[in-house]
Amino acid sequence: MLEAFLWGALASGTLLLGAIIAYMANPSPKMNAIIMAIGAGLLMGSVSYDLIEEALKLSSLLMVATIFFWGRLPAMLSIWWPSVANVADMQSKRICEVG
């Protein structure tokens, strides 16, 4: 119980430290997005790692890998699709401007 409290205090302390730095440094929106994306990715990775470890105790590696892939696919598509759509939109605007 004490160990969980200390880890929670450490995580909360880094959050507070990050807020103070962000307030004083006033980072650009792009830098803010990069930092948030890294933090979110690390959080998702740590949760996934814990869940996969437990799933491997209960099921085969092939089953866990398959389910993990199909569960991750919508997130990968949600990242990939807007960039593809944006490129297609930019190309269509460029064709209209040229033509």
C-alpha positions in Angstrom: 0.0 0.0 0.0 2.8 2.4 0.9 4.6 1.5 -2.4 1.5 2.4 -4.5 1.2 5.6 -2.6 4.8 6.6 -3.3 4.5 5.7 -7.0 1.3 7.8 -7.2 3.0 10.7 -5.4 5.9 10.5 -7.8 3.6 10.5 -10.8 1.6 13.4 -9.4 4.8 15.3 -8.7 6.0 15.0 -12.3 2.6 16.2 -13.4 2.8 19.3 -11.2 6.4 19.9 -12.3 5.3 19.7 -15.9 2.5 22.2 -15.3 4.9 24.6 -13.7 7.4 24.3 -16.6 4.6 24.7 -19.2 3.3 27.8 -17.4 6.8 29.4 -17.2 8.1 28.3 -20.6 4.9 28.8 -22.6 5.7 26.1 -25.3 4.2 26.3 -28.8 1.1 24.3 -29.6 3.2 22.0 -31.7 5.5 21.2 -28.8 2.6 20.8 -26.4 1.0 18.3 -28.8 4.3 16.4 -29.1 4.7 16.1 -25.3 1.1 15.1 -24.9 1.4 12.4 -27.6 4.5 11.0 -26.0 2.8 10.9 -22.6 -0.4 9.3 -23.9 1.7 6.7 -25.9 3.7 5.8 -22.8 0.5 5.5 -20.7 -1.2 3.3 -23.3 2.0 1.2 -23.6 2.3 0.6 -19.9 -1.4 -0.4 -19.5 -1.1 -2.7 -22.6 2.0 -4.3 -21.2 0.3 -5.1 -17.9 -2.8 -6.5 -19.7 -0.8 -8.6 -22.2 1.3 -10.1 -19.4 -1.9 -11.2 -17.7 -3.5 -12.4 -20.9 -0.4 -14.6 -21.7 -0.9 -16.4 -18.5 -4.5 -17.3 -19.5 -4.1 -17.8 -23.3 -1.7 -18.6 -26.1 0.7 -16.2 -27.7 -1.0 -16.5 -31.0 -4.4 -15.7 -29.6 -3.1 -12.7 -27.6 -1.2 -11.3 -30.6 -4.2 -11.7 -32.9 -6.6 -9.9 -30.4 -4.0 -7.2 -29.7 -3.6 -6.6 -33.5 -7.3 -6.3 -34.1 -7.8 -4.2 -31.1 -5.0 -1.8 -32.1 -6.1 -1.6 -35.8 -8.9 1.0 -35.2 -6.4 3.3 -33.4 -3.8 2.9 -36.2 -6.5 3.7 -38.8 -7.7 6.7 -36.9 -4.1 8.1 -37.1 -3.4 7.1 -40.7 -6.7 8.0 -42.3 -6.8 11.8 -41.6 -3.3 12.2 -43.0 -4.3 10.3 -46.2 -7.5 12.3 -46.5 -5.6 15.6 -45.9 -3.0 14.7 -48.6 -5.9 13.8 -51.1 -7.7 17.1 -50.2 -4.5 19.1 -50.7 -3.8 17.4 -54.1 -7.4 18.0 -55.3 -7.1 21.7 -54.4 -3.8 21.9 -56.2 -5.3 20.3 -59.3 -8.2 22.7 -59.2 -5.8 25.7 -58.9 -3.5 24.5 -61.7 -6.3 23.3 -64.0 
